[in-house]
Amino acid sequence: MGSGGLPVEPVAGAPRKLGSFRCVSGVTELHCRRVVYNLSIVRGEVFRDVRNIRNATRILWASRERLCMIQMTPAAQSQPEVAYQWMKSFISALPREEETFLNEAVLAKTTGTSRTPVREALLRLEAEGFVKRIPHKGAFVPPISDPDVRAILQARSVVEKWAVSALESMLDAQIDAFQRVIDQQQEAKDDPARFIELDTEFHTLMVRAGGNPVLADFYASLRQKQLRIGVKAVSQQTDRAGDVLREHQLIVDALRSRSLDAAHQAIDAHLNSTRLAVIGY
């Protein structure tokens, strides 16, 4: 029985573990819909409505090449790494308003590994802030509320603007690295998960350029929340990816021209745009 007591029919032929996929050419949108169904099993429930299924399917379909990389054989990847990559991709695609518990036994079956690799992967995800392990219940993935989004973006504004304040000592090679990430994002516009990973990399490079390891570590602790926030915005809004690319380019152009005021304005404009795209106000 699904949410609200509605009967749910299993998807015929749904693969029981991600290792069922072997190459990009073999992955179809139907495969992705079946994976979405299996994700609902991991959470112990079905997706609440057809819209959620469609949204999750769109993210997975756009990320099909990355799915195939995650589904490499144990000879190519260790079992803990397979479980880790699978769970990280699942959590990143989870709507930010939702919370869930991940069950070790079900995760082991779904990822085609065992409970020990799953446990190792969960410990790693916990250290990175993706989950909170609760005794006798499992790994808890908390929701991200609108106030959480605002607080995260406010914290990012403080850290990022401080980081670029070291503009006078910033090397051209560092600015070139920012540009390379933008170029990679351009190529990943149709893959929301990969696009947001690169988005996080762009901002992380900028923070590291400030030369303060304490702030860099703090910024890294926001990573999983930024992934969940960003994937939904990019996948659901028309040309949000294009807006992000233009906003990132304005930041890099300001840095290259060595204008601190312009860099601060570009960062604020980008984060304000992100807030409006995510929560609408």
Secondary structure, 3 states (H helix, E strand, C coil): CCHHHCCCCCCCCCCCCHHHCCCHHHCCHHHHHHHHHHHHHHCCCCCCCHHHHHHHHHHHHHCHHHHHHHCCCCCCCCHHHHHHHHHHHHHHHCCCCCCEEECHHHHHHHHCCCHHHHHHHHHHHHHCCCCEEECCCEEEECCCCHHHHHHHHHHHHHHHHHHHHHHHHCCHHHHHHHHHHHHHHHHCCCCHHHHHHHHHHHHHHHHHCCCCHHHHHHHHCCHHHHHHHHHHHHHHCCCHHHHHHHHHHHHHHHHHCCCHHHHHHHHHHHHHHHHHHHHCC
